[in-house]
């Protein structure tokens, strides 16, 4: 599927990885009470230009699994998918 959203500059487009729903004792936790996932997959990266116009090499690449802040970034919709745009500096770690 060709992406319509291309991040600019030092921004990264990610798709948060939802953790499987766990039901304990027959109690279902509503979506509003669940914590936001911190694990995400990198979908696209920008050109790497910072605010001064210098090109800075990305430390991450498309397909990497990363940790992001729970409530950071900007949510965007592409079709029925919800994606999030972060600055590279807001990516906390690469997993594996």
C-alpha distances in whole Angstrom, upper triangle without the diagonal:
4,6,9,12,13,16,20,23,23,21,18,15,15,14,18,18,20,24,25,27,31,33,37,40,38,37,34,33,31,28,30,32,30,29,26,24,25,22,19,16,15,11,13,16,18,21,23,26,28,31,33,31,31,28,28,26,23,25,21,18,14,14,18,19,22,24,24,27,27,27,26,23,22,20,17,15,11,11,13,12,15,14,18,18,21,24,24,27,26,25,28,27,24,25,26
4,7,9,10,14,17,20,21,18,16,14,15,15,18,20,22,26,27,29,33,36,39,42,41,39,36,35,33,29,31,33,31,30,27,25,25,23,19,16,15,11,11,14,16,18,21,23,26,28,30,27,28,25,25,24,22,23,20,17,14,15,18,20,22,24,24,27,27,27,25,22,21,19,16,14,11,12,14,13,15,14,17,17,20,22,22,26,25,24,27,27,24,25,27
4,5,7,10,14,17,18,15,13,10,12,12,16,18,20,24,26,28,32,34,38,41,39,38,34,33,31,27,29,31,28,27,24,22,23,21,17,14,13,9,9,12,13,16,18,21,23,25,27,25,26,23,23,22,20,22,18,16,13,14,17,18,20,22,21,24,24,24,22,19,17,15,12,11,8,10,13,11,13,11,13,13,17,19,19,23,22,21,24,24,23,24,25
4,7,10,13,16,18,15,14,11,14,14,18,20,22,26,28,30,34,36,40,43,41,39,36,34,32,28,29,31,29,28,25,24,24,23,19,17,15,12,11,13,13,16,19,20,22,24,26,24,25,23,24,23,21,23,21,18,15,17,20,21,22,24,22,24,25,24,22,18,16,15,11,10,8,10,13,12,13,12,14,13,17,19,20,23,23,22,26,26,25,26,28
4,6,10,13,14,12,11,8,11,12,16,19,21,25,27,29,32,35,38,42,40,38,34,32,30,26,27,29,27,26,22,22,21,20,17,15,13,10,8,10,10,13,16,17,19,20,23,21,23,21,21,21,18,21,18,16,14,16,18,19,19,21,19,21,22,21,18,15,13,12,9,9,8,11,14,12,12,10,11,10,13,15,16,20,19,19,22,23,22,24,26
4,6,10,11,9,9,8,11,13,17,20,23,26,29,31,34,37,40,44,42,40,37,35,33,29,29,31,29,27,24,23,22,21,17,15,12,9,7,7,7,10,12,14,16,18,20,18,19,17,17,17,15,18,16,14,12,15,17,18,19,20,19,21,22,21,19,15,14,14,12,13,11,15,17,15,14,12,12,10,12,13,14,18,18,17,21,22,21,23,25
4,7,8,6,6,6,10,13,16,19,22,25,28,30,34,37,39,43,42,40,36,34,32,28,28,30,28,26,22,21,20,19,16,15,11,10,7,6,5,8,10,11,13,14,17,15,16,15,15,15,13,16,14,13,12,15,16,17,17,18,16,18,20,19,16,12,11,12,11,13,13,17,19,16,15,11,10,7,9,9,11,14,14,14,18,19,19,21,24
4,6,6,8,10,13,17,19,23,25,29,32,34,37,40,43,46,45,43,40,37,35,31,31,33,31,28,25,24,22,22,19,18,14,13,10,8,5,6,8,8,10,11,14,12,13,12,13,14,13,16,15,15,14,18,18,20,19,20,18,20,22,21,17,14,13,15,14,17,16,20,22,20,18,15,13,10,11,10,11,14,15,16,19,21,21,24,26
4,6,9,11,15,19,21,24,27,30,33,35,38,41,44,47,47,44,41,38,37,33,33,34,32,29,26,25,23,22,20,19,15,15,12,8,5,5,5,4,6,8,10,9,10,9,9,11,10,14,14,14,15,19,19,20,19,20,18,20,22,21,18,15,15,17,17,20,20,24,25,23,21,17,15,11,11,9,9,12,14,15,18,19,20,23,25
4,7,10,13,17,19,22,25,27,31,33,36,39,41,45,44,42,39,36,35,31,31,32,30,27,23,22,20,20,17,17,13,14,11,8,6,7,4,6,6,9,11,10,10,9,8,9,8,11,11,12,14,17,16,18,16,17,15,17,20,19,15,13,14,17,17,20,20,24,25,22,20,17,14,10,9,6,6,8,10,11,15,16,16,20,22
4,7,10,13,15,19,22,24,28,30,33,36,38,42,41,39,36,33,32,28,28,29,27,24,20,19,17,17,14,14,11,11,9,6,5,8,8,9,9,11,14,13,14,12,11,12,10,12,11,12,12,15,15,16,14,15,13,15,17,16,13,10,11,13,13,16,17,21,22,19,16,13,10,7,6,4,6,9,9,10,14,15,15,19,21
4,6,10,12,15,18,21,25,27,30,33,35,39,38,36,33,31,29,26,26,27,25,22,18,17,15,14,11,10,7,8,6,5,6,10,9,12,13,15,18,17,17,15,13,13,10,11,9,9,9,12,11,12,11,12,11,13,16,15,12,10,11,12,12,15,15,19,19,16,14,10,8,6,5,6,6,10,9,9,12,13,13,16,18
4,7,10,13,16,19,22,24,28,31,33,37,36,34,31,28,27,23,24,25,23,21,17,15,14,13,10,9,6,5,5,6,8,12,13,15,16,18,21,20,20,18,17,16,13,14,11,11,9,11,11,12,11,13,11,14,15,15,13,9,10,10,9,11,11,15,16,12,11,7,6,5,7,9,10,13,12,11,14,15,14,16,19
4,6,9,12,15,18,21,24,27,30,33,33,31,28,25,24,20,21,23,20,18,14,12,11,10,6,5,4,5,7,9,12,15,16,18,19,21,24,23,23,21,19,18,14,15,11,11,9,9,10,9,9,10,9,12,13,13,12,10,10,10,10,12,12,15,15,11,9,6,5,6,8,11,11,14,12,10,13,13,13,14,17
4,6,9,13,15,18,21,24,27,30,29,28,24,22,21,18,19,20,17,16,12,10,10,9,5,5,7,7,10,12,15,19,19,22,23,25,28,27,27,25,23,21,18,18,14,14,11,10,11,10,10,11,11,13,13,14,13,11,12,10,10,11,11,13,12,8,7,5,6,9,11,14,14,17,15,13,15,15,14,14,17
4,6,9,12,15,18,21,24,27,26,24,21,19,18,15,16,17,14,12,9,6,7,6,4,6,9,10,13,15,18,22,22,24,24,26,29,29,29,27,25,23,19,19,16,16,14,12,12,9,9,9,9,11,10,11,12,11,12,10,12,13,13,15,14,10,8,7,8,11,12,15,15,17,14,12,14,14,14,13,16
4,6,9,12,15,18,21,25,24,23,20,18,18,15,17,17,14,12,10,7,8,6,5,7,10,12,15,18,21,24,24,27,27,29,33,32,32,29,27,25,21,20,17,17,15,12,12,9,10,10,11,13,12,14,15,15,16,14,15,15,16,17,15,12,11,10,11,14,15,18,18,20,17,15,15,15,14,13,15
4,6,9,12,15,18,21,20,19,16,14,14,11,14,14,11,10,8,6,9,8,8,11,14,15,19,21,24,28,28,30,30,32,35,35,35,33,30,29,25,24,21,20,18,16,16,13,13,13,13,14,12,14,16,16,17,15,16,16,17,18,15,12,11,12,13,17,17,21,21,22,19,17,18,18,17,15,18
4,6,9,12,15,18,18,17,14,13,14,12,15,14,10,10,9,7,10,9,11,13,17,18,22,24,27,30,30,33,33,35,38,38,37,35,32,31,27,25,22,22,21,18,17,14,14,13,14,15,13,16,18,19,20,18,20,20,21,21,18,16,15,16,16,20,20,23,23,24,21,19,18,18,18,15,17
4,6,10,13,16,15,15,13,12,14,12,16,15,12,12,12,11,13,12,14,16,20,21,24,27,30,34,33,36,36,38,42,41,41,38,36,34,30,29,25,25,23,20,20,17,18,17,18,19,17,19,22,22,23,21,22,22,22,22,19,17,17,18,20,23,24,27,27,28,25,23,22,22,21,18,20
4,7,10,13,12,11,9,9,10,10,13,12,10,12,13,12,15,15,17,19,22,23,27,29,33,36,36,39,38,40,44,43,43,41,39,37,33,32,28,28,26,24,23,20,20,19,20,20,17,20,22,23,24,22,23,23,24,23,20,18,18,20,21,25,25,29,29,30,27,25,24,24,24,21,23
4,6,10,10,9,8,9,11,12,15,13,11,13,15,14,17,17,19,22,25,27,30,32,36,39,39,41,41,43,46,46,46,44,41,39,35,34,31,31,29,26,26,22,22,21,22,22,19,22,25,26,27,25,27,26,27,27,24,22,22,23,24,28,28,31,31,32,29,27,26,26,25,23,24
4,7,6,6,6,8,11,13,15,13,12,15,17,17,20,21,23,25,29,30,34,36,39,42,42,45,44,46,49,49,49,47,44,43,39,37,34,35,33,30,29,26,26,25,25,25,22,24,27,29,30,27,29,28,30,29,26,25,24,26,27,31,31,34,35,35,32,30,29,29,29,26,28
4,5,6,8,9,13,15,17,15,14,16,19,19,22,23,25,28,31,33,36,38,41,45,44,47,46,48,51,51,51,49,46,45,41,39,36,37,35,33,31,28,28,26,27,27,23,26,29,31,32,30,32,32,33,33,29,28,27,29,30,33,33,37,37,37,33,32,30,30,31,28,30
4,6,9,11,15,17,19,17,17,19,22,23,25,26,29,31,35,36,40,42,45,49,48,50,50,51,55,55,55,53,50,49,45,43,40,41,39,36,35,32,32,30,31,30,27,29,32,34,35,33,35,34,36,35,32,31,30,32,33,36,37,40,40,40,37,35,34,34,34,32,33
4,6,10,13,16,18,16,16,19,22,22,26,26,28,31,34,35,39,41,44,48,48,50,50,51,54,54,54,53,50,49,45,43,40,40,39,36,35,32,32,30,31,30,27,28,32,34,34,32,33,32,34,33,29,29,29,31,32,36,36,40,40,41,37,36,35,35,35,32,34
4,6,10,13,15,13,13,16,19,20,23,25,27,29,33,34,37,40,42,46,46,48,47,48,52,52,52,50,48,47,43,41,39,39,37,35,34,30,30,28,28,28,24,25,29,31,31,29,31,30,32,32,28,27,26,29,30,33,34,37,38,38,35,33,32,33,33,31,33
4,6,9,12,10,10,14,16,18,21,22,24,27,30,31,34,36,39,43,43,45,44,45,49,49,49,48,45,44,40,39,36,36,34,32,31,28,28,26,26,25,22,23,26,28,28,26,27,27,28,28,24,24,23,25,26,30,31,34,35,36,32,31,30,31,31,29,31
4,7,8,7,7,11,13,15,18,20,22,25,28,29,32,34,37,40,40,42,41,42,46,46,46,45,43,41,38,36,34,34,33,30,30,26,26,24,23,22,18,19,23,25,25,23,25,25,27,27,23,22,21,23,24,27,28,31,32,33,29,28,27,28,29,27,30
4,5,6,7,11,13,15,18,20,21,24,27,28,31,33,35,39,39,41,40,40,44,44,45,44,42,41,37,36,33,34,32,30,30,26,26,24,23,21,18,18,22,23,23,20,22,22,24,24,20,20,19,21,22,25,27,30,32,32,28,28,28,29,29,28,31
4,5,5,9,10,12,16,17,18,21,24,24,27,29,31,35,35,37,36,37,41,41,41,40,38,37,34,33,30,30,28,27,26,23,23,21,20,19,15,15,18,19,19,17,19,18,21,21,17,16,15,17,18,22,23,26,28,29,25,24,25,26,27,25,28
4,6,8,10,13,16,18,19,23,25,26,28,30,32,35,35,36,35,36,40,40,41,40,38,38,34,33,31,31,30,28,28,25,24,21,20,18,14,14,17,19,18,16,19,19,22,22,19,18,16,18,18,21,22,26,28,28,24,24,24,26,27,27,30
4,7,9,12,15,18,20,23,26,27,30,31,33,37,36,38,37,37,41,41,42,41,39,38,35,33,31,32,31,29,28,25,23,21,19,17,14,14,18,20,20,19,21,22,25,25,22,21,18,20,20,23,24,27,28,28,24,24,24,26,27,26,29
4,6,9,12,14,16,20,23,24,27,28,31,34,34,35,34,35,39,39,40,38,36,35,32,30,28,29,27,26,24,21,20,17,17,15,11,12,16,18,19,17,20,20,23,24,20,19,16,18,18,21,21,25,26,26,22,22,21,22,23,22,25
4,6,9,12,14,18,20,22,25,26,28,32,31,33,31,32,36,36,37,35,33,32,29,27,25,26,25,24,22,19,17,14,13,12,8,9,13,15,17,16,19,20,23,24,21,19,16,17,16,19,19,22,23,22,19,18,17,19,20,20,23
4,6,9,11,15,17,19,21,22,24,28,27,29,28,29,33,33,33,32,30,29,25,24,22,23,22,21,19,16,14,12,10,9,5,7,10,12,14,12,15,17,19,21,18,16,13,13,12,15,15,18,19,19,16,15,15,17,18,18,21
4,6,8,11,14,16,19,20,23,26,26,28,27,29,32,32,32,30,28,27,23,22,19,20,19,17,16,12,11,9,8,9,6,9,11,13,14,13,16,17,19,21,18,15,13,12,12,14,14,17,18,18,15,13,13,14,15,14,17
4,7,10,13,15,18,18,21,24,23,25,25,26,29,30,29,27,25,24,20,18,16,18,17,16,14,10,8,5,5,6,5,9,10,11,14,14,17,18,20,22,20,17,14,13,11,13,12,15,15,15,12,10,9,10,12,11,15
4,7,10,13,16,17,20,23,22,25,25,27,30,30,29,27,24,22,19,17,14,15,14,13,10,7,6,5,6,9,9,12,12,13,15,15,17,18,19,21,20,16,14,13,12,14,13,15,15,16,13,10,10,10,9,9,12
4,7,9,12,13,17,20,20,22,23,25,28,27,27,24,22,20,17,15,12,12,11,10,8,6,5,6,7,10,11,13,12,12,14,13,14,16,16,18,17,13,12,10,9,11,11,14,13,15,13,10,11,11,10,10,13
4,6,9,11,15,18,18,21,22,25,28,27,26,23,21,19,15,14,11,10,8,6,6,5,6,9,10,13,14,16,15,14,15,14,15,16,15,18,17,13,12,10,10,12,12,14,13,16,14,11,13,12,10,10,12
4,6,8,11,14,15,18,19,22,24,23,22,20,18,16,12,12,8,7,5,5,5,6,7,10,11,14,16,17,15,13,14,14,14,16,15,18,18,14,13,10,10,10,10,12,11,14,13,10,13,12,10,11,14
4,7,11,14,15,18,20,22,25,23,23,20,19,17,14,14,11,9,5,6,8,10,11,14,14,17,18,19,17,14,14,14,13,13,12,15,15,12,12,9,10,10,11,13,13,16,15,13,16,16,14,15,17
4,7,10,12,15,17,19,22,20,20,17,16,14,11,13,10,8,6,8,10,12,13,15,15,18,19,20,17,14,14,14,13,15,13,16,17,14,14,11,11,9,11,12,11,15,15,13,17,16,15,17,19
4,7,8,11,13,16,18,16,16,13,12,11,8,10,8,7,7,10,11,13,13,15,15,18,20,20,17,14,15,15,15,17,16,19,21,17,17,13,12,9,10,10,9,13,13,12,16,15,14,17,19
4,6,8,10,13,15,13,13,11,11,10,9,12,11,10,11,14,15,17,16,18,17,19,22,21,18,15,15,16,16,18,17,21,22,20,18,15,13,10,10,9,9,13,14,14,17,18,17,20,22
4,6,9,12,13,10,10,8,9,9,9,12,12,12,13,16,17,19,19,21,20,22,25,24,21,18,18,20,19,21,21,24,26,23,22,19,17,14,14,12,11,14,16,16,20,20,19,22,24
4,6,10,11,9,8,5,5,6,6,10,11,11,13,17,16,19,18,19,18,20,23,23,20,17,18,20,20,23,23,26,28,25,23,19,17,14,13,10,9,11,14,14,17,18,17,21,23
4,7,8,5,5,4,6,9,10,13,14,15,17,21,20,22,21,22,21,22,25,24,21,18,19,21,21,24,24,28,30,27,25,21,19,15,14,11,11,12,15,16,19,20,21,24,26
4,5,5,6,6,7,10,11,14,15,17,19,22,21,23,21,21,20,21,24,23,19,17,18,21,22,25,25,29,31,28,26,22,19,15,13,10,10,11,14,15,18,20,21,24,26
4,6,8,10,11,14,15,17,19,20,22,25,24,26,23,24,21,22,25,23,19,17,18,22,22,26,26,30,32,29,27,23,20,16,15,11,12,12,15,17,20,22,23,27,30
4,6,9,11,14,16,19,21,22,24,28,27,28,26,26,24,25,28,27,23,21,22,25,26,29,30,33,35,32,30,27,24,20,18,15,15,15,18,20,23,24,26,29,32
4,6,9,13,14,18,19,20,22,26,25,27,25,26,25,26,29,28,24,22,22,25,25,28,28,32,34,31,29,26,23,20,18,15,15,16,19,20,23,25,25,29,31
4,6,10,12,15,18,19,21,25,24,26,24,26,24,26,29,28,25,22,24,26,27,30,29,33,35,32,30,27,24,20,19,15,14,15,18,20,22,23,24,27,29
4,7,9,13,15,15,18,21,21,23,22,23,23,24,28,28,24,22,23,25,25,28,28,31,33,30,28,25,22,19,17,14,13,14,18,18,21,21,21,25,26
4,6,9,12,13,16,19,18,20,19,20,20,22,25,25,22,20,22,24,25,28,27,31,32,29,27,24,21,18,16,12,10,11,15,15,17,18,18,21,23
4,6,9,10,13,16,15,18,17,19,19,22,25,26,22,20,22,24,25,27,27,30,31,28,27,23,21,18,16,13,10,12,15,14,17,16,15,19,20
4,5,7,10,13,12,14,13,15,16,18,22,22,19,18,19,21,22,24,24,27,28,25,23,19,18,15,13,11,8,10,13,11,13,13,12,16,17
4,7,11,12,10,12,11,13,14,17,21,22,19,18,20,22,23,25,25,28,29,25,24,20,18,16,14,12,8,10,12,10,11,10,9,12,14
4,7,9,7,9,9,11,13,16,19,20,18,17,19,20,21,23,22,25,26,22,21,17,16,14,12,12,8,11,12,9,11,9,7,11,12
4,6,6,9,10,14,15,18,21,22,20,18,19,20,20,21,20,23,24,20,20,16,16,14,14,13,11,14,15,12,14,12,10,12,13
4,6,9,11,14,15,19,20,22,20,17,18,18,18,19,17,20,21,17,17,14,14,13,14,14,13,16,16,13,16,14,12,13,14
4,7,9,13,15,18,20,22,20,18,20,19,19,19,18,20,20,17,17,14,15,15,15,17,15,18,17,14,16,14,11,11,12
4,6,10,12,16,18,20,18,17,19,19,20,21,20,22,22,18,18,15,15,15,14,15,13,15,15,11,13,10,7,8,9
4,7,10,14,15,17,17,16,18,18,19,20,20,22,21,18,17,14,14,15,14,15,13,15,14,10,11,9,6,5,8
4,6,10,12,15,14,14,16,17,18,20,20,23,22,18,17,14,13,13,11,13,11,12,11,7,7,6,4,5,9
4,7,9,12,11,12,15,16,18,20,21,24,23,19,17,14,13,13,11,13,11,12,9,6,5,5,6,7,11
4,6,9,8,9,12,13,16,18,20,23,22,18,15,13,10,11,8,10,10,10,7,5,5,7,9,11,15
4,6,5,8,12,13,16,19,21,24,23,19,16,14,11,12,9,11,12,11,7,7,7,10,13,14,18
4,6,9,12,12,16,18,20,23,21,18,15,14,11,13,12,14,15,15,11,11,11,13,15,16,19
4,7,9,10,14,16,19,22,20,18,14,13,10,12,11,13,15,15,11,12,13,16,18,19,23
4,7,9,13,16,19,22,21,18,14,12,9,9,7,10,12,12,8,10,11,14,17,18,22
4,7,10,13,16,19,19,16,12,10,6,5,5,8,11,11,8,10,12,15,17,19,22
4,6,10,13,16,16,14,10,8,5,5,7,10,13,14,12,13,16,18,20,21,25
4,7,10,13,13,10,7,6,4,7,9,13,15,17,14,15,18,20,20,22,25
4,7,10,10,8,6,5,6,8,11,14,17,19,17,17,20,22,22,23,27
4,6,7,6,5,6,9,11,14,18,20,22,20,20,23,24,24,25,28
4,6,5,6,7,10,12,16,19,21,24,22,21,24,25,24,25,28
4,6,8,10,14,16,19,23,24,27,25,24,27,28,27,27,30
4,7,10,13,16,20,23,25,27,25,24,27,27,26,26,29
4,6,10,13,16,20,21,24,21,20,23,23,22,23,25
4,7,10,13,17,19,21,18,18,20,21,21,21,24
4,7,10,14,15,18,15,15,17,18,18,19,22
4,7,10,12,14,12,12,14,16,16,18,21
4,7,9,12,10,10,14,16,16,18,21
4,6,8,6,7,11,13,14,17,20
4,5,5,7,11,13,14,17,21
4,5,5,9,10,11,15,18
4,6,8,10,12,16,19
4,6,9,12,15,18
4,6,8,11,14
4,7,10,13
4,6,9
4,6
4
